[in-house]
């Protein structure tokens, strides 16, 4: 599944659906919330009026912000501030 999503993201760079599915995959299955935030930001740039993308981006940002004191990686703070 990962290879297929990676292939679809490369082939259709401006298509929001593979980006959002990759973000969901990163969050739900492998718990890479920073990667999910990056994917949601890409989707938001392409489709700012979509309520689902806004909701997902808000949820992941809230999660990262709430867990910021637990992380030693300063990149987490950068992702939250950028959003």
Secondary structure, 3 states (H helix, E strand, C coil): CHHHHHHHHHHCCCCHHHHHHHHHHHHHCCCCHHHHHHHHHHHHHHCCCCHHHHHHHHHHHHHHHHCHHHCCCHHHHHHHHHC
